[in-house]
């Protein structure tokens, strides 16, 4: 459909002449229409891209959200791994290496940095470079700690094989059956003496039990002393386990071994009594290392999980008075 024709007044002929457009006029008109349409299209595009997301952008945003969630979960997992490694380190240095008389691993080795060239150079060009590099560094530190701990355990396994007899001799179980831990009474530390009524240091752990309850040897060894007495520990015996370890079992009713006898861990060596300075039937148990009395609770590792160890220490600390 063509547009209506246009006319122009001609003063010479005093009439209206039909306007005829040339190529230049058509071209300029077309150019004006084209530029106008282009401008409107650009305006629409700007409005759309500024206020609406394309399907690809929506997909990318969903992917970024998922990656953020996964990153948070990964960081939590790394937190848990570091806590586990910290617990393994403490147990390794303060228990296993003490038992095997091995020096703790120096902090410079456990916490040493990752040396060498810039390992993260290829990550520096990413938009989130700082975050990515920080995560990579943390993973490298965790991997190094795992490697160090694995080598430490390999060393401990070697020591264990070399010291199998030592492991069997070290006191490592509770001296009476105490699966529910309810027989734990008074523990290591300052306690009120039940007879003298003064504060004295209690160098062992008391286990309440009926008279006649079986008492077990807590490690392989030789019966060093058997003493019958109405004072102090009452009827008691001492086992020499070697390697600097001795254990004492006090307030016994009767004995089941003789002096000089070789015994194995778990053997019944005596029965619970109420002899000597004792206010109720119970077993008083002590551990000695190189002539120094130590907390027996640290030598129940064959019987107790870490949670049970914390529980037995908490139970033993409640009673402010010992039984002997």
RAWO-V640619 format. One line per field, one symbol per residue. ss: DSSP state (H for helix, E for strand, C for the rest). phi: phi as a letter, one per 40 degrees, with the letter a starting at -180 (. if undefined). psi: psi as a letter, one per 30 degrees, with the letter a starting at -180 (. if undefined). Layout:
ss: ???
phi: ???
psi: ???
//
This chain:
ss: CCCCCCEEEECCCCEEEECCCCHHHHHHHHHHHHHHHHHHHHHHHHHHHHHCCCHHHHHHHHHHHHHHHHHHHHHHHHHHHHHHHHHHHHHHHHHHHHHCCCCCCCHHHHCCCCCCCCCCHHHCCCCCHHHHHHHHHHHHHHHHHHHHHHHHHHHHHHHHHHCHHHHHHCCCCCCCCCCCCCCECCCCEEEECCCCCCEEEECCEEEECCCCCEEECCCCEEEEEEECCCCCCCCEEEEEEECCEEEEEECEEEECCCCCCEECCCCEEEEEECCCCCCCCEEEEEEEECCEEECHHHHCCCCCCHHHHHHHHHHHHHCCECCC
phi: .ccccbbbcbcccfaccccbccccccccccccccccccccccccccccccbbccdcccccccccccccccccccccccccccccccccccccccbcccccfbcccdccccbdcccgcccbcccccccbdccccccccccccccccccccccccdccccccccbcccccccdabccbcaccgcccbcbchcacccbcfbcbcccabcbcacdgccbbccacibccabbbabbfcgcabbbccgfgcbbbbbgccabbbbcgccbbdgccbabdbabgcbbadabcbbbbbfgbcbccdcbbccbbcdccccccccccccccbcca
psi: kllklklkkjfefhlkkkkkkaeeeeeeeeeeeeeeeeeeeeeeeeeefffkkleeeeeeeeeeeeeeeeeeeeeeeeeeeeeeeeeeeeeeefdefeeghkklkkefeegkljaaljfgeffffleheeeeeeeeeeeeeeeeeeeeeeeeeeeeeeeeefheeeeffkkglkflkheggffkckakaklkkfefhlklkjhakkjkllkfkkkkkflkakjekjkklglbfbjllkkjflgfklkkjlhlellgllkfkkllkfkjfakkahlaikflklkkklkkjhfkkljfffhgffekleeeeeeeeeeffejfklf.
//
